[in-house]
Amino acid sequence: MTHNETPLEVAQRRVAEAEARVKEQAARVANAARWGHDTTQAMATLNVFETTLRLMREDLTRLEHRQQ
């Protein structure tokens, strides 16, 4: 968090960063699956990332509603 970022701005930035990471990891898992690799552990980890992102989005929504 920089000195001039509000909590809402921090949450927005973190959600955007997490969305990019999850998208990238999902593509990597899909690519590994196409090559026939066992993606069991990767899928489980991706599921944790997606759950975390969902929680981050929920927090962002709460912050946004406080601003209104």
N, C-alpha and C positions, 0 to 999 in steps of 0.2 A: 504494500500500500504506500503510495506516495503521499506527501504531505497535503497535496491539493485534491486527492481523491476522496469522495464521499463513500460511505459504506455501500450505497447502491451502485456506484461506479465500480467499486472493487468487485462486488458480486457479479456485475455484468461482464467485466473483463475475465473473471475466473470461469464463468460459465462458457464464454466464447472459447477460451483456451481449452477447457475440458471437452467441449463439443468437437473441436478439431482433433484432439488426441484420440477420442473414442472413434471418430470416423476413420482416422488413420489406422488404428489398431484393428478395427473391424475389417478393413480392406486387407490388412496383413493376414488375418486369420482366414479370410475367404481365399486368398491366394495360396496359403499353405494347404488348405483343404483341396483346392484344385490340383495341387501337385501330389495329393495322396498322403499328406502328412497327418499324423494323429493330432487333432486339434482339441482333444478333450480338455486338457488343462488350460489351453489358451481361451477356449470358449468360457470356461468357468471364471477365469480372470476377467475377460471382457464383460461378463455378466455383472461382476462386482463394479467395474468401471461404469457401466450403464446405470446401475442402481445408484451409485454415488452421484452421477450426473443428474439423475431424476431428483434426488434430494437437493442438490444445488439449485436446480430450476425452481423447486418448491420454495426454497428460501428466498430466491430472487423475486418470485411472485409476491411473497409476503412483504419484502422490502418495497417493492413497487407500489403495493396497495397503501403502505404507510405514507408514501409521498403524495398521495392523492388527497 
